[in-house]
Amino acid sequence: MIDLIHSNGVLVIHHLQKNYRDYHDFLNFMSSVGDPRNILSVYFPLWFQLSQIVGTKMIWVAVIGDWFNLIFKWILFGHRPYWWVQEALLYQNNSLPQLEQFPITCETGPGSPSGHAMGSSCVWYVMVTSALSFTRAHRDNSQNKLHRLTWSVLWTAFWVIQVSVCVSRVFIATHFPHQVVLGVFAGMLVAEAFEHIPAIQTASLKVYITTNLFLFFFALGFYLVLKMIDIDLLWSVPKAKKWCANPEWIHFDTTPFAGLVRNLGALFGLGLAINSQMFLQSCRGKNGYKISFKLMCIATTLTTLQLYDFIKIPTHTELLFYVLSFCKSAVVPLTVVALIPYCIHLLMGCSDKKLD
């Protein structure tokens, strides 16, 4: 049964690559739109200044969603098309479908569910529901038609983006169609669950640290227990290295533990930032309600984080990579939530004194 699903998925991939090759640039862009790493560098800094509630929820949803994605991948043992098609016994040598690979094809973790599809649906679900909650709270009877129009536009945009991300991941042969569909709905479920957990908005640093430790040791314990019974949860890494068309396309930061460490760093950094005096004095102070302050924070953080992406972590030592990856991810929310807003708060304070 699973071979039938996979073989039909290969036909879909082959059809997309054959007939929609001219849309490669657009599909490549949509794949980057769904990249979980863009949550920290683009979506979070924008939304946190617009609404601290939405920004905080976004990080929690992204981290917990990606953690569930990792656990599901380890349980489901999902193959990726670019290596499955090379090893499937149902193809004869002369009937082997030729799937094209791209620089972003060769992800090393298991394929089901899709992390890009799950991360994208998580974050965009939070953004859409939060925007609709805002319009619902500020409407009267005369604005019902406008609210219904907004509802239709936002949810249409949501599904257009999700379908585009899913098609892009299938097109580059890194996922089968059923894997991206599973990812979208799993992401929506995680995001919806956090609509009913308001306690994250007032979580202390202790809660953040406790959550981090639980997520890390549960995943590590799960991995070690299965390893003791000769089940290697990193089975997909050698397959990726074997069947990737270009060894340079294998990136260490796509391994399962790399994503885990990156997300734990982001959650820890958010906990430090939100519970810091710099955050309380800037974002929660009198300047935090000014439009000029918010716009300056958004522009500065987005620019800073784009430059921040140029910092490359050495991969020659695995442990060092994980430590530096954790620290790099932790710095992002610290920068967005505390450091830059506090610096802008001080500059605005100096300007006010000069005017006086």
Secondary structure, 3 states (H helix, E strand, C coil): CHHHHHHHHHHHHHHHHHHCHHHHHHHHHHHHHCCCHHHHHHHHHHHHHHCHHHHHHHHHHHHHHHHHHHHHHHHHCCCCHHHHHHHCCCCCHHHCCCCCCCCCCCCCCCCCCCHHHHHHHHHHHHHHHHHHHHHHHCCCHHHHHHHHHHHHHHHHHHHHHHHHHHHHHHHCCCCCHHHHHHHHHHHHHHHHHHCCCHHHHHCCHHHHHHHHHHHHHHHHHHHHHHHHCCCCCCCHHHHHHHHCCCHHHCCHHHCHHHHHHHHHHHHHHHHHHHCCHHHHHHCCCHHHHCHHHHHHHHHHHHHHHHHHCCCCCCCCCHHHHHHHHHHHHHHHHHHHHHHHHHHHHHHHHHHHHHHC
